[in-house]
Amino acid sequence: MSFVLACATAVIFLGLDQITKYIVTTNMTLGETVDFIDGFLDFTYIHNDGGAWGMLGGERWLLLGVTSVVMVIMIIFLIKNARKSLLLFWAGCLVISGGLGNMIDRVFRGGEVIDFLRVRFIDFPIFNIADCAVVIGAGLLILYFVLDTINDIKAKRQKSDGRD
C-alpha cells in the first residue's frame, strides 16, 4: 500500500505542478508579482531557459538530455532496488515526478520552464512545484544513503565482533 501511496504522491506533485503553471500563465503577465504571504512568499511569473539557478541558460537539448539520463538511471535503480527500501522508492518517485514536470515545460514551452514561487526573506531563485519534488526527493535519497551506510557500518562491526 505504501508503494502505491508513493506513486500517487508523485502523480499528485506532477498534476499540481502542471495545474499551477497553467494558472500562473493564464492569470499573470510575465514578470508580474502577486503577494501571497506578505514578506514571506509571493508569486513572481518568470520563464527560466536554464537549470537550477538559471545555469546552462539556453541549453535546452543538453538539459533535456541530462534530465532524461537521470530519470532513466533513477527508473533502473528503482526497478532493481524498490523493494529494498520504501524511503528509496519515495525518493525516486519524487525525483522522477519533478524531472518530468520540468521536461514537459522544456518540450512544450519552447525550452523554458515556468517558475513562480519566490521566497522573500532570503535571496533564493524563483522555483516551481516540480523543483520542490526534485529537492524533496533528492533529500530523501541522501537520507537513504546515509542510513544505508550507517547500517552497513553497524553490520560490519557486528560481524567483526563475532555477533553475526
Secondary structure, 3 states (H helix, E strand, C coil): CHHHHHHHHHHHHHHHHHHHHHHHHHHCCCCCEEEEECCCEEEEEEEECCCHHHCCCCCHHHHHHHHHHHHHHHHHHHHHHHHHCHHHHHHHHHHHHHHHHHHHHHHHCCCCEEEEEEECCCCCCCECHHHHHHHHHHHHHHHHHHHHHHHHHHHHHHHHCCCC
